[in-house]
Amino acid sequence: MGHTVIPFSWQFRKEKVYFARFRRALLLVEDKRAFDDLWNRAEFHLPAAEMASHPLPIATILMMMSLEQQKAIQQLENRVKDQARIIKRLENALKKSESQSVLLKGELETIQAEIEARLDSFRDEMLAIKFPEYLDAA
């Protein structure tokens, strides 16, 4: 007759109880939350751990926690890459905007010079109409 294998979920809870004093010894609330989060995320992988039936339950639990940490790292890396792409697009848009600004500034200066030239011409015409003797004296 064979021996009964303890379900891994029981072993998981047992290991969690072993670490309860460790959790209580943590001083920061953030550390306690992170500790609880590790155990809660690892619990998601209990069915896979049952199938693995590793002789050391804590090794399996640590692997489950490592897997969840790796997933979190990959999510953060993906977010950083997405943000880098957005920053690159914004930098390109800024460069394009700056070049357009330089072009517009040049056009504005040209228009301004043209307006001043027309105003000078208009002033001369007005003076010629109002004071024809002024034009003859020059």
C-alpha positions as CSV (number, residue, x, y, z in Angstrom):
1,M,0.0,0.0,0.0
2,G,1.4,3.5,-1.0
3,H,1.6,6.5,1.1
4,T,-0.7,9.5,0.7
5,V,0.9,12.6,-0.8
6,I,0.0,15.8,1.0
7,P,-1.6,18.2,-1.4
8,F,0.7,21.1,-2.4
9,S,-1.9,23.7,-1.3
10,W,-1.5,22.4,2.3
11,Q,2.2,22.5,2.0
12,F,2.0,26.0,0.6
13,R,-0.2,27.1,3.6
14,K,2.2,25.4,6.0
15,E,5.2,27.2,4.6
16,K,3.3,30.5,4.7
17,V,2.6,29.9,8.4
18,Y,6.4,29.2,8.9
19,F,7.0,32.7,7.5
20,A,4.3,34.4,9.6
21,R,6.8,35.4,12.3
22,F,9.1,36.8,9.6
23,R,6.3,38.9,8.3
24,R,5.5,40.2,11.8
25,A,9.1,41.2,12.2
26,L,9.0,43.4,9.1
27,L,9.0,47.0,10.3
28,L,7.6,48.8,7.2
29,V,4.0,48.5,6.1
30,E,5.2,48.6,2.5
31,D,7.4,45.6,3.2
32,K,4.5,43.6,4.7
33,R,2.3,44.5,1.7
34,A,5.1,43.4,-0.7
35,F,5.6,40.1,1.3
36,D,1.8,39.4,1.2
37,D,1.7,40.2,-2.5
38,L,4.5,37.7,-3.2
39,W,2.6,35.0,-1.5
40,N,-0.7,35.9,-3.0
41,R,0.8,36.0,-6.5
42,A,2.6,32.7,-6.0
43,E,-0.7,31.1,-4.9
44,F,-1.9,31.5,-8.5
45,H,0.5,28.8,-9.6
46,L,-0.6,26.1,-7.1
47,P,-2.0,23.8,-9.9
48,A,1.4,23.9,-11.7
49,A,3.2,23.3,-8.4
50,E,1.0,20.2,-7.7
51,M,2.1,18.8,-11.1
52,A,5.8,19.5,-10.4
53,S,5.7,17.6,-7.1
54,H,9.2,18.8,-6.2
55,P,10.5,17.3,-3.0
56,L,11.2,20.7,-1.4
57,P,8.0,22.7,-1.3
58,I,9.8,26.0,-0.5
59,A,11.9,25.6,-3.6
60,T,8.7,25.4,-5.7
61,I,7.2,28.3,-3.8
62,L,10.3,30.4,-4.5
63,M,10.2,29.5,-8.1
64,M,6.5,30.6,-8.2
65,M,7.4,33.9,-6.6
66,S,10.3,34.3,-9.0
67,L,8.0,33.7,-11.9
68,E,5.7,36.4,-10.7
69,Q,8.5,38.8,-10.2
70,Q,9.8,38.1,-13.7
71,K,6.4,38.9,-15.1
72,A,6.3,42.2,-13.2
73,I,9.8,43.0,-14.5
74,Q,8.8,42.3,-18.1
75,Q,5.6,44.4,-17.7
76,L,7.7,47.3,-16.4
77,E,10.2,46.9,-19.2
78,N,7.4,46.9,-21.8
79,R,6.0,50.1,-20.2
80,V,9.5,51.7,-20.3
81,K,9.8,50.8,-24.0
82,D,6.4,52.2,-24.7
83,Q,7.2,55.4,-22.9
84,A,10.6,55.6,-24.8
85,R,8.7,55.3,-28.1
86,I,6.3,58.0,-27.0
87,I,9.2,60.3,-26.0
88,K,10.9,59.6,-29.3
89,R,7.7,60.6,-31.2
90,L,7.3,63.7,-29.1
91,E,11.0,64.6,-29.7
92,N,10.5,64.2,-33.5
93,A,7.4,66.3,-33.4
94,L,9.2,68.9,-31.4
95,K,12.0,69.0,-33.9
96,K,9.5,69.3,-36.8
97,S,7.7,72.0,-34.9
98,E,11.0,73.9,-34.3
99,S,11.9,73.7,-37.9
100,Q,8.5,74.9,-38.9
101,S,8.8,77.7,-36.4
102,V,12.1,78.7,-38.0
103,L,10.5,78.7,-41.5
104,L,7.5,80.7,-40.2
105,K,9.9,83.2,-38.5
106,G,11.7,83.7,-41.8
107,E,8.4,84.1,-43.7
108,L,7.2,86.6,-41.0
109,E,10.4,88.6,-41.3
110,T,10.0,88.7,-45.1
111,I,6.3,89.8,-44.8
112,Q,7.3,92.4,-42.2
113,A,10.0,93.8,-44.5
114,E,7.5,93.9,-47.4
115,I,4.9,95.7,-45.2
116,E,7.5,98.3,-44.1
117,A,8.5,98.8,-47.7
118,R,4.9,99.3,-48.8
119,L,4.3,101.7,-45.9
120,D,7.3,103.7,-46.9
121,S,6.0,103.8,-50.4
122,F,2.5,104.8,-49.2
123,R,3.9,107.6,-47.0
124,D,5.9,108.9,-50.0
125,E,2.7,108.9,-52.1
126,M,0.7,110.6,-49.4
127,L,3.3,113.2,-48.9
128,A,3.4,113.8,-52.7
129,I,-0.4,114.2,-52.8
130,K,-0.7,116.4,-49.7
131,F,2.5,118.4,-50.2
132,P,3.5,118.5,-53.8
133,E,5.9,121.3,-53.2
134,Y,7.9,119.1,-50.8
135,L,8.4,116.6,-53.6
136,D,9.6,119.4,-56.0
137,A,12.1,120.8,-53.4
138,A,13.8,117.4,-53.0
